[in-house]
C-alpha cells in the first residue's frame, strides 16, 4: 500500500489531467529506475519547485 499512497500523493503534485497517469504507472509495476517522469504533450517539464513540494 506504500507505493499506492505514493502514487496518489504524487498525482496531487501534478496537473489533475495526469492523475490517471499516476494510476497507470502503478498498474504497470511501479516507477522506472530513472524516476517517475510522465509524458507531457506540451513539452514542458515540472519545475524543481513543483517536484520538491
Biopython code that builds the backbone (N, CA, C, O; Angstrom):
import numpy as np
from Bio.PDB.StructureBuilder import StructureBuilder

atoms = [
    (1, "UNK", "N", (0.837, -1.210, 0.000)),
    (1, "UNK", "CA", (0.000, 0.000, 0.000)),
    (1, "UNK", "C", (0.874, 1.264, 0.000)),
    (1, "UNK", "O", (0.408, 2.349, -0.349)),
    (2, "UNK", "N", (2.129, 1.111, 0.390)),
    (2, "UNK", "CA", (3.005, 2.287, 0.464)),
    (2, "UNK", "C", (3.163, 2.927, -0.911)),
    (2, "UNK", "O", (3.059, 4.145, -1.055)),
    (3, "UNK", "N", (3.416, 2.093, -1.918)),
    (3, "UNK", "CA", (3.580, 2.628, -3.273)),
    (3, "UNK", "C", (2.282, 3.230, -3.775)),
    (3, "UNK", "O", (2.293, 4.236, -4.485)),
    (4, "UNK", "N", (1.167, 2.621, -3.412)),
    (4, "UNK", "CA", (-0.134, 3.146, -3.857)),
    (4, "UNK", "C", (-0.352, 4.539, -3.291)),
    (4, "UNK", "O", (-0.788, 5.442, -4.006)),
    (5, "UNK", "N", (-0.048, 4.717, -2.012)),
    (5, "UNK", "CA", (-0.213, 6.026, -1.395)),
    (5, "UNK", "C", (0.732, 7.037, -2.030)),
    (5, "UNK", "O", (0.377, 8.203, -2.201)),
    (6, "UNK", "N", (1.941, 6.588, -2.381)),
    (6, "UNK", "CA", (2.895, 7.489, -3.013)),
    (6, "UNK", "C", (2.367, 7.969, -4.357)),
    (6, "UNK", "O", (2.517, 9.140, -4.705)),
    (7, "UNK", "N", (1.744, 7.061, -5.117)),
    (7, "UNK", "CA", (1.221, 7.431, -6.425)),
    (7, "UNK", "C", (0.118, 8.476, -6.291)),
    (7, "UNK", "O", (0.081, 9.446, -7.047)),
    (8, "UNK", "N", (-0.782, 8.275, -5.325)),
    (8, "UNK", "CA", (-1.863, 9.232, -5.136)),
    (8, "UNK", "C", (-1.289, 10.578, -4.707)),
    (8, "UNK", "O", (-1.730, 11.628, -5.176)),
    (9, "UNK", "N", (-0.302, 10.539, -3.809)),
    (9, "UNK", "CA", (0.293, 11.777, -3.334)),
    (9, "UNK", "C", (1.021, 12.494, -4.485)),
    (9, "UNK", "O", (0.956, 13.717, -4.604)),
    (10, "UNK", "N", (1.704, 11.725, -5.314)),
    (10, "UNK", "CA", (2.428, 12.308, -6.439)),
    (10, "UNK", "C", (1.453, 12.922, -7.437)),
    (10, "UNK", "O", (1.731, 13.972, -8.016)),
    (11, "UNK", "N", (0.324, 12.275, -7.637)),
    (11, "UNK", "CA", (-0.645, 12.768, -8.613)),
    (11, "UNK", "C", (-1.170, 14.142, -8.217)),
    (11, "UNK", "O", (-1.524, 14.948, -9.077)),
    (12, "UNK", "N", (-1.220, 14.406, -6.915)),
    (12, "UNK", "CA", (-1.721, 15.703, -6.466)),
    (12, "UNK", "C", (-0.722, 16.822, -6.747)),
    (12, "UNK", "O", (-1.094, 17.995, -6.793)),
    (13, "UNK", "N", (0.558, 16.454, -6.936)),
    (13, "UNK", "CA", (1.567, 17.463, -7.241)),
    (13, "UNK", "C", (1.494, 17.881, -8.697)),
    (13, "UNK", "O", (1.986, 18.946, -9.069)),
    (14, "UNK", "N", (0.883, 17.045, -9.520)),
    (14, "UNK", "CA", (0.842, 17.305, -10.947)),
    (14, "UNK", "C", (-0.538, 17.800, -11.364)),
    (14, "UNK", "O", (-1.442, 17.938, -10.539)),
    (15, "UNK", "N", (-0.679, 18.059, -12.640)),
    (15, "UNK", "CA", (-1.969, 18.505, -13.158)),
    (15, "UNK", "C", (-3.023, 17.426, -12.954)),
    (15, "UNK", "O", (-2.719, 16.240, -13.081)),
    (16, "UNK", "N", (-4.262, 17.814, -12.639)),
    (16, "UNK", "CA", (-5.339, 16.832, -12.446)),
    (16, "UNK", "C", (-5.482, 15.894, -13.642)),
    (16, "UNK", "O", (-5.898, 14.746, -13.485)),
    (17, "UNK", "N", (-5.141, 16.373, -14.829)),
    (17, "UNK", "CA", (-5.262, 15.544, -16.033)),
    (17, "UNK", "C", (-4.323, 14.347, -15.960)),
    (17, "UNK", "O", (-4.578, 13.310, -16.574)),
    (18, "UNK", "N", (-3.229, 14.495, -15.203)),
    (18, "UNK", "CA", (-2.225, 13.432, -15.152)),
    (18, "UNK", "C", (-2.494, 12.443, -14.032)),
    (18, "UNK", "O", (-1.717, 11.513, -13.818)),
    (19, "UNK", "N", (-3.603, 12.645, -13.311)),
    (19, "UNK", "CA", (-3.913, 11.754, -12.188)),
    (19, "UNK", "C", (-4.013, 10.313, -12.664)),
    (19, "UNK", "O", (-3.525, 9.398, -12.001)),
    (20, "UNK", "N", (-4.649, 10.115, -13.820)),
    (20, "UNK", "CA", (-4.787, 8.760, -14.352)),
    (20, "UNK", "C", (-3.427, 8.175, -14.710)),
    (20, "UNK", "O", (-3.226, 6.964, -14.628)),
    (21, "UNK", "N", (-2.496, 9.036, -15.108)),
    (21, "UNK", "CA", (-1.163, 8.566, -15.470)),
    (21, "UNK", "C", (-0.490, 7.942, -14.260)),
    (21, "UNK", "O", (0.153, 6.898, -14.371)),
    (22, "UNK", "N", (-0.639, 8.584, -13.094)),
    (22, "UNK", "CA", (-0.034, 8.052, -11.874)),
    (22, "UNK", "C", (-0.589, 6.665, -11.567)),
    (22, "UNK", "O", (0.152, 5.770, -11.160)),
    (23, "UNK", "N", (-1.888, 6.490, -11.764)),
    (23, "UNK", "CA", (-2.511, 5.197, -11.521)),
    (23, "UNK", "C", (-1.992, 4.171, -12.527)),
    (23, "UNK", "O", (-1.733, 3.022, -12.170)),
    (24, "UNK", "N", (-1.841, 4.592, -13.793)),
    (24, "UNK", "CA", (-1.348, 3.682, -14.815)),
    (24, "UNK", "C", (0.067, 3.226, -14.505)),
    (24, "UNK", "O", (0.404, 2.058, -14.704)),
    (25, "UNK", "N", (0.893, 4.135, -14.020)),
    (25, "UNK", "CA", (2.272, 3.782, -13.678)),
    (25, "UNK", "C", (2.276, 2.721, -12.587)),
    (25, "UNK", "O", (3.055, 1.769, -12.644)),
    (26, "UNK", "N", (1.410, 2.881, -11.598)),
    (26, "UNK", "CA", (1.335, 1.898, -10.519)),
    (26, "UNK", "C", (0.858, 0.551, -11.061)),
    (26, "UNK", "O", (1.372, -0.497, -10.670)),
    (27, "UNK", "N", (-0.127, 0.584, -11.963)),
    (27, "UNK", "CA", (-0.667, -0.658, -12.506)),
    (27, "UNK", "C", (0.371, -1.412, -13.333)),
    (27, "UNK", "O", (0.327, -2.640, -13.412)),
    (28, "UNK", "N", (1.308, -0.681, -13.952)),
    (28, "UNK", "CA", (2.281, -1.334, -14.812)),
    (28, "UNK", "C", (3.471, -1.840, -14.023)),
    (28, "UNK", "O", (4.416, -2.363, -14.614)),
    (29, "UNK", "N", (3.455, -1.701, -12.710)),
    (29, "UNK", "CA", (4.513, -2.301, -11.910)),
    (29, "UNK", "C", (5.336, -1.300, -11.124)),
    (29, "UNK", "O", (6.340, -1.676, -10.520)),
    (30, "UNK", "N", (4.938, -0.028, -11.113)),
    (30, "UNK", "CA", (5.658, 0.932, -10.281)),
    (30, "UNK", "C", (6.487, 1.904, -11.085)),
    (30, "UNK", "O", (6.229, 2.129, -12.267)),
    (31, "UNK", "N", (7.482, 2.478, -10.440)),
    (31, "UNK", "CA", (8.271, 3.536, -11.042)),
    (31, "UNK", "C", (9.445, 2.974, -11.824)),
    (31, "UNK", "O", (10.026, 1.959, -11.439)),
    (32, "UNK", "N", (9.799, 3.639, -12.934)),
    (32, "UNK", "CA", (11.021, 3.275, -13.647)),
    (32, "UNK", "C", (12.238, 3.655, -12.811)),
    (32, "UNK", "O", (12.134, 4.465, -11.891)),
    (33, "UNK", "N", (13.393, 3.069, -13.131)),
    (33, "UNK", "CA", (14.576, 3.314, -12.312)),
    (33, "UNK", "C", (14.982, 4.787, -12.322)),
    (33, "UNK", "O", (15.497, 5.304, -11.331)),
    (34, "UNK", "N", (14.747, 5.452, -13.443)),
    (34, "UNK", "CA", (15.169, 6.843, -13.557)),
    (34, "UNK", "C", (14.265, 7.802, -12.798)),
    (34, "UNK", "O", (14.522, 9.005, -12.771)),
    (35, "UNK", "N", (13.216, 7.284, -12.185)),
    (35, "UNK", "CA", (12.279, 8.168, -11.501)),
    (35, "UNK", "C", (11.005, 8.295, -12.316)),
    (35, "UNK", "O", (10.953, 7.876, -13.472)),
    (36, "UNK", "N", (9.981, 8.874, -11.711)),
    (36, "UNK", "CA", (8.706, 8.972, -12.408)),
    (36, "UNK", "C", (8.655, 10.236, -13.228)),
    (36, "UNK", "O", (8.618, 11.338, -12.681)),
    (37, "UNK", "N", (8.651, 10.081, -14.560)),
    (37, "UNK", "CA", (8.573, 11.241, -15.435)),
    (37, "UNK", "C", (7.470, 11.032, -16.457)),
    (37, "UNK", "O", (7.691, 10.406, -17.494)),
    (38, "UNK", "N", (6.276, 11.555, -16.169)),
    (38, "UNK", "CA", (5.139, 11.393, -17.076)),
    (38, "UNK", "C", (5.364, 12.138, -18.380)),
    (38, "UNK", "O", (6.055, 13.158, -18.404)),
    (39, "UNK", "N", (4.790, 11.639, -19.456)),
    (39, "UNK", "CA", (4.915, 12.335, -20.729)),
    (39, "UNK", "C", (4.018, 13.562, -20.705)),
    (39, "UNK", "O", (2.839, 13.486, -20.358)),
    (40, "UNK", "N", (4.599, 14.692, -21.080)),
    (40, "UNK", "CA", (3.825, 15.934, -21.104)),
    (40, "UNK", "C", (3.762, 16.407, -22.548)),
    (40, "UNK", "O", (4.764, 16.863, -23.099)),
    (41, "UNK", "N", (2.576, 16.299, -23.169)),
    (41, "UNK", "CA", (2.419, 16.608, -24.588)),
    (41, "UNK", "C", (2.899, 18.009, -24.945)),
    (41, "UNK", "O", (3.372, 18.231, -26.060)),
    (42, "UNK", "N", (2.786, 18.961, -24.015)),
    (42, "UNK", "CA", (3.166, 20.335, -24.304)),
    (42, "UNK", "C", (4.683, 20.489, -24.348)),
    (42, "UNK", "O", (5.197, 21.501, -24.823)),
    (43, "UNK", "N", (5.398, 19.474, -23.849)),
    (43, "UNK", "CA", (6.845, 19.503, -23.899)),
    (43, "UNK", "C", (7.471, 20.210, -22.714)),
    (43, "UNK", "O", (8.696, 20.280, -22.614)),
    (44, "UNK", "N", (6.656, 20.732, -21.819)),
    (44, "UNK", "CA", (7.226, 21.415, -20.657)),
    (44, "UNK", "C", (7.538, 20.396, -19.570)),
    (44, "UNK", "O", (6.893, 19.351, -19.484)),
    (45, "UNK", "N", (8.523, 20.703, -18.745)),
    (45, "UNK", "CA", (8.918, 19.775, -17.690)),
    (45, "UNK", "C", (8.558, 20.365, -16.331)),
    (45, "UNK", "O", (8.545, 21.586, -16.174)),
    (46, "UNK", "N", (8.266, 19.514, -15.346)),
    (46, "UNK", "CA", (7.959, 20.006, -13.997)),
    (46, "UNK", "C", (9.144, 20.768, -13.429)),
    (46, "UNK", "O", (10.285, 20.321, -13.546)),
    (47, "UNK", "N", (8.885, 21.900, -12.823)),
    (47, "UNK", "CA", (9.971, 22.686, -12.241)),
    (47, "UNK", "C", (10.403, 22.039, -10.923)),
    (47, "UNK", "O", (9.602, 21.358, -10.283)),
    (48, "UNK", "N", (11.648, 22.240, -10.513)),
    (48, "UNK", "CA", (12.134, 21.681, -9.244)),
    (48, "UNK", "C", (11.239, 22.085, -8.068)),
    (48, "UNK", "O", (11.081, 21.324, -7.113)),
    (49, "UNK", "N", (10.661, 23.272, -8.142)),
    (49, "UNK", "CA", (9.804, 23.732, -7.050)),
    (49, "UNK", "C", (8.571, 22.838, -6.929)),
    (49, "UNK", "O", (8.164, 22.486, -5.822)),
    (50, "UNK", "N", (7.978, 22.472, -8.064)),
    (50, "UNK", "CA", (6.782, 21.636, -8.029)),
    (50, "UNK", "C", (7.126, 20.237, -7.539)),
    (50, "UNK", "O", (6.341, 19.607, -6.830)),
    (51, "UNK", "N", (8.292, 19.762, -7.917)),
    (51, "UNK", "CA", (8.698, 18.416, -7.518)),
    (51, "UNK", "C", (8.994, 18.361, -6.022)),
    (51, "UNK", "O", (8.632, 17.396, -5.349)),
    (52, "UNK", "N", (9.659, 19.408, -5.498)),
    (52, "UNK", "CA", (10.070, 19.384, -4.099)),
    (52, "UNK", "C", (8.878, 19.525, -3.160)),
    (52, "UNK", "O", (8.905, 19.029, -2.034)),
    (53, "UNK", "N", (7.839, 20.200, -3.626)),
    (53, "UNK", "CA", (6.654, 20.339, -2.781)),
    (53, "UNK", "C", (5.800, 19.108, -2.948)),
    (53, "UNK", "O", (4.742, 19.001, -2.329)),
]
sb = StructureBuilder()
sb.init_structure("model")
sb.init_model(0)
sb.init_chain("A")
sb.init_seg("    ")
for serial, (resi, resn, name, xyz) in enumerate(atoms, 1):
    if name == "N":
        sb.init_residue(resn, " ", resi, " ")
    sb.init_atom(name, np.array(xyz, "f"), 0.0, 1.0, " ", f" {name:<3s}", serial, name[0])
structure = sb.get_structure()
